[in-house]
Amino acid sequence: MDVHGERLISLKALIVHNSASHIGLVNDSISILIKELNNKDITTIIVDSAEDAAEVLHNDAAIELVLLDWVMNCDEQHNESAKEVIKSLRSKSQCVPLFLLLNNRQGENLTHEIMRETDELIWIQEDTPFFLAGRVHSAILAYRQKIVPPLTRAIFEFAQKYEYSWHTPGHAGGTAFMKSAVGRAFHDYFGENLLRSDLSISVGELGSLLDHSGPIGESEKFCARVFGADRAYTVTNGSSMSNRVIMMSSVARGDYALCDRNAHKSTEQALTMTSVVPTYLMPSRNYLGIIGPISAHTLSEQEIKSAIARNPLATDKNQKPLHAIITNSTYDGLTYHVPTVIKQLDASVDRIHFDEAWYGYARFNPLYADRFGMYGESEDYPRDLPTIFTTTSTHKLLAALSQASLIGVRDGRNPVPHSRFNESYMMHASTSPLYPIIMANEVSAEMMRGQSGKNLTTESITEAVRFRKAVRRIRRELQENEDWFFSTWNADFVTDPETGKKIAFEDAPLNLLVTEPRCWELRAGDEWHGFHGLEDGYCMLDPIKVSVVMPGVATNGSLEDTGIPATLVTAFLSQRGIQVEKTTDFTILFLFSLGITKGKYGTLINALLKFKDAYDDNIPVEQILYAHEHECPIEYKGKGLKTLANEMFNFFKETEFIQVQAEAFTTLPEPVMTPADAYVKLVHNDIETVSVDNLYDRILATGVVPYPPGIPMIMPGESAGGESSPYIRYLQILQRWDQRFLGFGHDIHGVENEDGTYYVQCLKTRK
């Protein structure tokens, strides 16, 4: 149903009433009321206990009104059951209307606290059921009006006008699809509401995405309030576009910028488009190859000046950088204490840009306090501190559609005014945006507003913690019998704040792990995280990004006697319908997003146990890693899973893979020219294709980004290095792996694999 009451979705109310606590006349009145509600097409769910009501409220988000019997049990003196229902409702939503059902003098013991939580009082025998049903119907419609955000409301209203379309898009609300069989199938699959919401920018009453007017402008203002920004901009081409828009509004040719080396490809693209001179900030790295934070001390004024002084591209060593871009959180879930980052960079830059594509939920749970760009409230942010930008992929771990992204701006020192920012925005934005993407952005924001956001994020955190605890309990039980299992990457012990005693992670109370940030903070000297030189509390692991760790790597970075490469486990899981987020050499990343369901992780644990059994029994790989045995390469025919794992693991040992990888990602290549200048050579075709074995002293025209770990190893315009180059050695090892282990090859952006040989685009002129 739209905001004016025309049917789009059904109405639903929860009635909490215990007939045993009332005389027949009251029960008869309630029965008649239910019939009148049904006559108004209001679906009713009826329960008779606080426990059942709590279960319905938790699991059914379609409940739009609650009618609560104030006296649920005759033997209660203080209406405890009714109060429990109110508590359950308000912990879920502050907006759902609550009607209290009263009889005679039952309302005399209502406190002001209860009255504040109540929208209406109903004396069941005073007003007619027809009238009361009308009040309920009206309240539900008002509730819908209240929760539907601006653009979504405007499109709901526009769709109900059923106007003929004389503008783009050419399918005219889906009509064109009805003229062919395949079009009809497309129409029926997606539905008429979606297609009628695909509108042209010519529909003036909906506003414009390019000048941020009308309902679209109101939508962006709404998102800004929810996410704590001064301004927000809806983006319909992902956070890659968002990062490019921000950079192009802030810096230009010849300016200096500080860039996290652990950056998305869109940062490299932004460097190319702006022609800025980058100075890279090197993140830390641990024994598992997980990329960590940039150490706080390297962000100090003196360290930044030293980094610029060492940068061959920075011709004016005294020029101040204008912009800094930092990834928060990292792919593996490591987050910064943002006030510390701002304090450290305050003397060096006027604008700080946090790429928070994978972290849009942080503002809505107290566990992440001060660990996201728009921390605190906008009005409290000191305006003499740097201006803050954030990019949020609302489609990644919130509930928006793919390609939806949001830019947040909090003005501080040397701000970028809207008019200038919008010039950059319009360079990248489409004049034909898909309106459902914009709607999904604001609906996602509405879902996170208030208590709802805390509930949704807490549920994700809780399920992630339960999974972590379950894996570690199984591991401990098996280790007691000198057996093996996987682990999860997090602290081995946490501290009980009441007793001060350390508790094994798997034994810690669930509520402690879900609510206490200190359980997830990285502490100096803790062996589990493997990062050296970090300041206590500066970095925190996000619990919903779960890295499952394979056996084989010690915390000092050395390889143990046996181990299991993660790529085998991922292949095993894929055959069982489980798709992972990321696979590194010895970790697999699982995301516990808002879409997680309770107990879903049980299937994953079961699959991990089945892998263990298959490994221990050395089951032939053609039986378990391939949908059909004939798809298995002949090299693996008859080879057991454990045998193949041992061969892969021995390859790591023989090639010193871990050590070479660490060296390749902890040192910076020599920059010869900016990414922008390298791109000019690429466009002019002043390049040639070079095999990795002939890459010595060549300057790259395109970046090389191996997955894992998924950060730039060599940027455009940088030298691959001489005969001792760790970058070339690392690529050569990956090349040998791909040649030997068919079907388990690597994904390397910037490298072409032709018949087992790696090739890279280089400038024609040697260094």
VENWOCOR-V840081 format. One record per backbone hydrogen bond with DSSP energy under -0.5 kcal/mol. NH is the residue of the N-H (numbers start at 0). CO is the residue of the C=O. E is the energy in kcal/mol with one decimal. If there is no record, write none. Layout:
BEGIN
{{NH:CO:E} {NH:CO:E}}
END
This chain:
BEGIN
{{1:5:-2.7} {4:1:-2.0} {7:8:-0.6} {10:40:-1.0} {12:42:-2.9} {13:64:-2.7} {14:44:-3.2} {15:13:-0.6} {15:66:-3.0} {16:14:-0.7} {16:46:-2.5} {18:16:-0.7} {20:17:-1.8} {21:18:-1.6} {25:22:-0.5} {26:22:-1.9} {27:23:-2.5} {28:24:-1.8} {29:25:-2.1} {30:26:-2.3} {31:27:-2.2} {32:28:-2.1} {33:29:-2.3} {34:30:-1.8} {35:31:-2.2} {36:32:-2.3} {37:33:-2.4} {38:34:-1.9} {39:35:-1.0} {39:36:-0.7} {40:37:-1.9} {41:36:-2.3} {42:10:-2.5} {42:40:-0.7} {44:12:-2.3} {46:14:-2.4} {52:48:-2.1} {53:49:-2.4} {54:50:-1.9} {55:51:-2.3} {56:52:-2.6} {57:53:-1.9} {58:54:-1.8} {59:55:-2.5} {60:58:-0.7} {62:59:-1.3} {63:11:-2.5} {65:96:-2.4} {66:13:-3.0} {67:65:-0.6} {67:98:-3.1} {68:15:-2.7} {68:66:-0.5} {69:67:-0.6} {69:100:-2.0} {71:69:-0.8} {75:72:-1.5} {82:78:-2.1} {83:79:-2.0} {84:80:-1.8} {85:81:-2.2} {86:82:-2.4} {87:83:-2.4} {88:84:-2.6} {89:85:-2.8} {90:86:-1.8} {91:87:-0.8} {91:88:-0.8} {92:88:-3.0} {96:63:-0.7} {98:65:-3.2} {99:119:-2.5} {100:67:-3.4} {100:98:-0.5} {101:99:-0.6} {101:121:-3.9} {105:102:-1.6} {107:104:-1.7} {108:105:-0.8} {109:106:-1.5} {114:110:-2.3} {115:111:-1.8} {116:112:-1.0} {116:113:-0.5} {117:113:-0.6} {117:114:-0.9} {118:97:-2.3} {119:97:-1.7} {121:99:-3.4} {122:120:-0.5} {123:101:-2.0} {123:121:-0.9} {125:122:-2.1} {126:122:-1.4} {131:127:-2.5} {132:128:-2.6} {133:129:-1.5} {134:130:-1.9} {135:131:-2.3} {136:132:-2.5} {137:133:-2.5} {138:134:-2.3} {139:135:-2.3} {140:136:-2.0} {141:137:-2.2} {142:138:-2.2} {143:139:-2.3} {144:140:-2.2} {145:141:-1.8} {146:142:-2.1} {147:143:-1.9} {148:146:-0.5} {152:148:-2.5} {153:149:-2.2} {154:150:-2.6} {155:151:-2.4} {156:152:-2.4} {157:153:-2.5} {158:154:-2.7} {159:155:-1.2} {160:157:-1.6} {161:158:-0.9} {165:163:-0.5} {171:168:-2.0} {174:170:-0.5} {174:171:-1.1} {175:170:-2.2} {176:173:-0.5} {177:173:-0.7} {177:174:-1.2} {178:175:-1.7} {179:176:-1.1} {183:179:-2.4} {184:180:-2.0} {185:181:-2.1} {186:182:-2.8} {187:183:-2.9} {188:184:-1.9} {189:185:-2.2} {190:186:-2.6} {194:190:-1.5} {195:191:-2.8} {196:192:-0.8} {196:193:-0.6} {197:194:-0.9} {198:196:-1.4} {202:199:-1.8} {203:201:-1.7} {205:202:-1.9} {206:203:-1.8} {211:207:-0.8} {212:207:-1.2} {215:205:-1.1} {215:212:-0.7} {216:212:-1.7} {217:213:-2.4} {218:214:-2.2} {219:215:-2.1} {220:216:-2.0} {221:217:-2.4} {222:218:-2.4} {223:219:-2.2} {224:220:-2.0} {225:221:-2.2} {226:222:-2.6} {227:223:-0.7} {227:224:-0.6} {228:223:-2.4} {229:408:-2.3} {230:408:-1.8} {232:406:-2.0} {234:404:-2.6} {237:402:-3.2} {240:236:-0.9} {240:237:-0.6} {241:237:-1.4} {242:238:-2.7} {243:239:-1.7} {244:240:-2.7} {245:241:-2.3} {246:242:-2.2} {247:243:-2.3} {248:244:-1.3} {248:245:-0.6} {249:245:-1.0} {249:246:-0.6} {250:246:-2.5} {253:274:-1.9} {254:251:-2.3} {256:276:-2.1} {257:322:-3.0} {258:278:-2.4} {259:324:-2.1} {260:280:-2.6} {262:260:-1.9} {266:263:-1.9} {267:263:-1.0} {268:264:-2.0} {269:265:-2.2} {270:266:-2.4} {271:267:-2.0} {272:268:-2.5} {273:269:-2.2} {274:270:-1.6} {275:270:-0.7} {276:254:-3.2} {277:275:-0.7} {278:256:-2.4} {280:258:-2.8} {281:279:-0.6} {283:292:-2.2} {285:289:-1.8} {288:285:-1.9} {291:283:-2.5} {294:292:-0.5} {297:294:-0.9} {298:295:-1.6} {299:296:-1.2} {303:299:-2.5} {304:300:-2.3} {305:301:-2.1} {306:302:-2.3} {307:303:-2.2} {308:304:-2.2} {309:305:-1.7} {310:306:-0.6} {310:307:-0.8} {311:309:-0.7} {313:310:-1.4} {314:312:-1.2} {316:314:-0.8} {318:315:-1.7} {321:255:-2.5} {322:255:-0.8} {323:350:-1.6} {324:257:-2.3} {325:352:-2.8} {327:325:-0.5} {327:354:-2.3} {328:333:-0.6} {329:333:-2.2} {332:329:-2.1} {334:332:-0.5} {334:539:-3.0} {336:537:-1.6} {337:335:-1.1} {337:369:-1.6} {338:369:-0.6} {339:336:-1.1} {340:336:-1.5} {341:337:-2.7} {342:338:-2.2} {343:339:-2.5} {344:340:-2.3} {345:341:-1.3} {347:344:-1.7} {348:344:-2.1} {349:321:-0.6} {350:321:-0.8} {351:386:-2.8} {352:323:-3.5} {353:351:-0.6} {353:388:-3.0} {354:325:-2.6} {354:352:-0.7} {355:353:-1.2} {355:390:-1.5} {358:355:-2.1} {361:358:-1.6} {363:360:-1.7} {364:361:-1.4} {367:364:-2.0} {368:365:-1.6} {370:367:-2.2} {374:371:-1.0} {374:372:-0.7} {379:376:-1.3} {380:376:-0.5} {380:377:-1.3} {384:381:-1.6} {386:349:-2.7} {386:412:-0.9} {387:409:-2.6} {388:351:-2.6} {389:407:-2.2} {390:353:-1.7} {391:405:-2.3} {392:356:-0.7} {393:391:-1.5} {394:403:-1.2} {395:392:-1.7} {396:392:-0.9} {399:393:-1.9} {403:400:-1.9} {404:234:-2.2} {405:391:-2.3} {406:232:-2.4} {407:389:-2.6} {408:230:-2.5} {409:387:-2.8} {410:408:-0.5} {412:384:-3.6} {414:411:-0.6} {416:414:-0.7} {420:416:-2.6} {421:417:-3.0} {422:418:-0.9} {423:419:-1.3} {424:420:-2.2} {425:421:-2.7} {426:422:-1.0} {427:423:-0.7} {427:424:-1.1} {428:424:-2.1} {434:432:-0.8} {436:433:-1.4} {437:433:-1.1} {438:434:-2.8} {439:435:-2.4} {440:436:-1.6} {441:437:-1.7} {442:438:-2.7} {443:439:-2.3} {444:440:-1.8} {445:441:-2.7} {446:442:-2.4} {447:443:-1.1} {448:444:-0.9} {448:445:-0.7} {451:448:-0.8} {452:449:-0.7} {453:449:-1.1} {454:450:-2.5} {455:451:-2.8} {456:452:-2.4} {457:453:-2.5} {458:454:-2.1} {459:455:-1.6} {460:456:-2.7} {461:457:-2.9} {462:458:-2.2} {463:459:-2.2} {464:460:-2.5} {465:461:-2.6} {466:462:-2.1} {467:463:-2.4} {468:464:-2.8} {469:465:-2.4} {470:466:-2.5} {471:467:-2.2} {472:468:-2.3} {473:469:-2.2} {474:470:-2.3} {475:471:-2.4} {476:472:-2.4} {477:473:-2.3} {478:474:-2.6} {479:475:-1.8} {480:477:-1.2} {481:478:-2.1} {482:477:-2.5} {486:548:-1.8} {488:546:-2.6} {489:487:-1.1} {493:502:-2.6} {495:500:-3.0} {496:494:-0.6} {499:495:-3.2} {502:493:-3.3} {504:491:-2.8} {506:503:-1.9} {507:503:-1.0} {507:504:-1.0} {512:508:-1.8} {513:509:-1.9} {514:510:-1.5} {515:511:-2.2} {516:514:-0.7} {518:515:-1.6} {519:516:-2.2} {520:516:-0.8} {521:538:-2.9} {522:520:-0.5} {525:522:-1.8} {529:525:-0.7} {536:521:-1.4} {537:534:-1.9} {538:534:-0.5} {539:334:-2.1} {540:519:-2.8} {541:332:-3.3} {542:540:-0.6} {544:541:-1.5} {545:543:-0.9} {545:589:-2.6} {546:544:-0.6} {547:545:-0.7} {547:587:-3.0} {548:486:-2.5} {548:546:-0.5} {549:585:-2.7} {552:549:-0.5} {553:557:-3.0} {556:553:-2.2} {559:551:-3.0} {563:550:-2.2} {565:584:-2.5} {567:564:-1.3} {568:564:-0.8} {569:565:-2.4} {570:566:-1.9} {571:567:-2.1} {572:568:-2.8} {573:569:-2.5} {574:570:-1.5} {575:572:-1.5} {576:573:-1.7} {577:572:-2.2} {578:576:-0.6} {579:577:-0.5} {580:588:-2.1} {581:588:-1.1} {583:586:-2.8} {587:547:-1.9} {588:581:-3.0} {589:545:-2.9} {591:543:-2.4} {591:589:-0.5} {592:590:-1.2} {593:396:-0.8} {595:592:-1.9} {599:596:-2.0} {601:598:-1.8} {602:599:-1.1} {603:599:-0.8} {604:600:-2.6} {605:601:-2.3} {606:602:-1.9} {607:603:-2.3} {608:604:-2.3} {609:605:-2.0} {610:606:-2.1} {611:607:-2.1} {612:608:-2.2} {613:609:-2.4} {614:610:-2.8} {615:611:-3.0} {616:612:-2.2} {617:614:-1.1} {618:613:-2.3} {620:638:-2.8} {622:619:-1.5} {623:619:-0.6} {623:620:-0.9} {624:620:-2.9} {630:627:-2.0} {631:628:-1.5} {635:632:-1.8} {636:632:-0.5} {636:633:-0.8} {638:635:-2.4} {640:618:-2.0} {643:639:-2.5} {644:640:-2.4} {645:641:-2.4} {646:642:-2.1} {647:643:-2.4} {648:644:-2.7} {649:645:-2.7} {650:646:-1.6} {651:647:-1.6} {652:648:-1.6} {653:649:-3.0} {654:650:-2.1} {655:651:-0.5} {655:652:-0.9} {656:651:-1.9} {659:655:-2.3} {660:656:-2.8} {661:657:-2.2} {662:658:-2.1} {663:659:-2.4} {664:660:-1.6} {665:662:-0.9} {666:662:-0.6} {670:668:-0.5} {671:716:-2.6} {672:716:-1.6} {677:673:-2.1} {678:674:-1.9} {679:675:-1.5} {680:676:-1.5} {681:677:-1.8} {682:678:-2.7} {683:679:-2.1} {684:681:-1.3} {685:680:-2.7} {686:684:-1.3} {687:761:-2.5} {689:759:-2.8} {691:757:-2.0} {693:690:-1.7} {694:691:-1.2} {696:720:-2.8} {697:694:-1.9} {699:717:-2.4} {700:760:-2.6} {701:760:-1.0} {703:713:-2.9} {704:702:-0.5} {704:748:-2.7} {706:746:-2.2} {709:705:-3.1} {710:705:-0.5} {711:260:-0.7} {712:703:-2.8} {713:703:-1.4} {716:699:-3.3} {717:714:-1.9} {718:669:-2.7} {719:697:-2.7} {724:721:-2.0} {728:724:-2.0} {729:725:-2.2} {730:726:-2.1} {731:727:-2.6} {732:728:-2.1} {733:729:-2.3} {734:730:-2.4} {735:731:-2.3} {736:732:-2.4} {737:733:-2.5} {738:734:-1.9} {739:735:-1.9} {740:736:-3.5} {741:739:-0.9} {743:740:-1.9} {746:706:-1.1} {747:745:-0.7} {748:704:-2.2} {748:746:-0.5} {750:747:-1.7} {751:758:-2.5} {753:751:-0.7} {753:756:-2.6} {754:752:-0.6} {756:753:-1.5} {758:751:-2.1} {759:689:-2.9} {760:749:-0.5} {761:687:-2.8} {761:759:-0.5} {762:698:-2.7} {763:685:-1.8} {766:696:-1.3}}
END
